Amino acid sequence: MDDTLTALSGKSIEGLIEYVGLRETINHAADALQKSQNGGDIPDKKQFARTISAVTSTTITLGESGWFKIATVFMPQSTSTAVIKLYGGSGFNVGSFEQSTISELVLRAGNGSPVGITATLWKRSPNGVLECAWINTSGDNYDIYVRINQYAYWLIAQYDYTGNANVTLYNAPEYSETKPANATNGQTYTLYNSMMKPTAGDVEALSVNGGRLNGALGIGTDNVLGGSSIVFGDNDTGFKQNG
């Protein structure tokens, strides 16, 4: 004990720290996260979410009817992928189930010949995102735009991207009543469901309620009469207008 006191006497605080071997402990403590911050003291929250394989999520509001610059992406060629998913839609009325929808954007970079990206929107409801577009701002950087109707307040936005890409999503996106003049149109695909049913024309079918058939029809056989005709049995037996 006397030897310890002798060794400690006259030492500075730094000297005491070194003597008792606390330097490494203190250095680690300086980098420690405080649980009372609930993750608020993580320097790069987006990278942290990717490290633990979590989906990055935020909230956005798209108040008016029109176009919004929802994100800026960095997408190298050959290739990279990014996805943006929105939960919720335009309007918030009890009993209007179509307002509780999901809209998905999938972005995919090309192979460098030509240079660019492809953007697709997968639509489930008329109250979700209606169209998408993009503008190449420089190099592999693109601004992503979506069109939606009014009252799209407090939507949940989730996004992810491959390790060579990056997505910056905007909480309060820049608004434009019309699509920017130099924007490139994306492709919208409708995911038909019990709410958004395809028409007979969408699937090239004849409605049970009647409709128009353009061209020749063969029942159980090929039609060789052509024109506006119906054949059955033999391929040249049937009815033909003016025939």
N, C-alpha and C positions, 0 to 999 in steps of 0.2 A: 504493500500500500504506500509506504514511504517512497519507494522508487517511482511509483506512478505519479504521485504528487510532485516529486522533484522533476519528472519529465514534463509535466504539464505546466509547471510554474513559468511565468514569463512568456508563454506562447500567445500569439494572436489567435483570433477566431479561426482564421484560415489554417493556422498551424494546428489548432485543436482538431479541426475537421480531418486534416491529413493524418494526425496521430491515431485517431480512433477509427480510421478507415471508412469515413462516411462520404467521401467525395463522389464515388460512383452512385451511391444511393441518392444523393442530392441531385445529381445530374439526371437520373431517371425520373425523379419526382418532378423536375421542372417540365418534362415532356408528358407527364401523366394527364389524363382527362379527368375533369371534375364531374362526378355523377350528378351534382346539383345543376349542371349546365344542360343536361339531357341532350348531349351531342352538339350543343351550340358552340363549343370550343374546338370542334374538329376543323382544321384549316381548309381542307378540300373535301367537302361533304359529298360531292358527286363521285369523286374517285373512291371515297370510303364505301359508298353504296355499291359500287361496282366490285370492290374487293370482297365484300361479303355476299355478292350475288343477289343484291336486293334491287327491286325495280325503283327507279327514281320517279318521284311523284310530286306534283304541285297543284295549285288551283289557279284557274284563269277565268276571266270574264270577257265575253264578247257581246256587248250590249246592243249594237245596232244591226240592221240588215245590211250585209255587204261583205267585203273582203278584209281579212286580217292577216298581218304578217305574224304568224304564230311561232316561227322558229327560224334560227339560222343554223345551218349544218355545214360541217366540213367532211367531205366524202371523197377520198382518193379513188382513182381509177383502179380497175383490175384486182379486187373490187372492194366495195364496202356496202354495208346495209344499216339503215336506221328505221326505227318504228316510232310512231306517235299515236297514242290511243286516248280518245276523249270519252269520258263518261258523263252523261247528261245531255241535254239538248236545248233548243229554243223553246221558251215558255216554261211556266211552273204553275200548272193548274191541276187541282185535285181531280182525279178521274181521267186525265189526258195521258194515258199510258205511253203514247208514242213519244212523249217528251223525255222519258227515262230510257235513253238509248245509248248505243255505243258506236263510235265512229273510229275507224282505223286507217292510218296512213302508213304505207310501206314505201320506203325510198331505197333505191338500188343504183349504185354507180355502174357505169359502163366499162368497156374493156380498153378505152383509150382511142378507139377508132370507130365512130367519132367519140370525142370527149363529151361527157355529160352524165346526167342521171335520168332515171325513170321514176315517176311518182304515181302511185295508185291509191285511190280512196275506196274503201270497202264500206258501203252504206247499208244500214239496216232500217232506217226510219226517215220519213220526210222532215223530221224535226232535228236531225243531226246535221253534220257537215254535208254540204251539197256538192261542192266542187273543190279541187285543189289545183295549185299551180306553183311554179318556181321561177326565180330569177338567178342566173349565174352572176354573182357580184365580182368575183375575181378567182382565177385558178380553180381550186376545188371547193370554193365557198359558194353556198346557195342560200337565198332567202326563200322560205316556204310560206305559201299563202293558202288560206282556206276561205270558202264562202259559206255563210250560215245565216239563218234568219234571226230576227230580233229577239231579245230577252234571253240570250244564252248566258245566264249569270251563274257564277260559282260552279264551274265545271271542274271535274278532276281530270288532270292530264298526266299520263304516264308515258315514259319514253325510254328507249334503250338503243344501243348502237354497238357495232363491232369495235374491237380494240384499236383499229387504225382510224376511226372516225370520231366525230364529236357532234353533240347536239346542244344548242343553247335555246331553251324554251322561254318565251316571254309571258310573264304574269298579266301584263296589261298590253296586249298586242297593238301595234300601229294599225289604224283603221283607214279604209278607203271605200267609198261608196261603190266604185267600179273597180274592176280588175286592172292592175297596172298594165300600161300599154305594152311593155316589153316582156311580159310574163309568158312562160310556156305552159300550155295546158297539160294537166295530168289526166289520167284516165279514171273515170268513176265506174265502179262495178256495184250493182245492186244485189245484195244477198236476200233473195226472196224468202218470205216467211209468211206466217198466218196473218200478219198485218199488211205487209207489202206483197200482195199476190201478183204474179205476172198476168198480163192480159193475154188473150188468145193470140194477138199479133206478136207479143214478145216471144212466144214459144212456137209460132207458126202453126197454131191449132185452129180448128173450127169450133166456135162456141156452141154449147148445147142450146143456146137461145137463138141460134141462127147466125148467119153472117155471109160473107162473100168469099167464094172460092175462085181464085184467079188461075186459069189454066185447066188442063185436062185432068180427069179423074178416072182411075181404073179400079174396079171392084173385083178383087180376086185374080186380076190379070193386068198385063201392061196395056196401056192405051196407045193405039196407033192412029186413032182418028185425028188426034190433035185438036187445036183450037179450044172452043168452049164445048166440051163433050164429056159424056159419061159412058163408059163401056163396062160390060159385065159378061161373064162366060168367055166367049171368044173375044180376042182383043180388038176386033173391029165390029162388034155387035153392041149397039147401044143408041144413045141419043147425041145429036150434034146440032148446034145452032146453024141454020141455013145449010144443012148438009144431008 
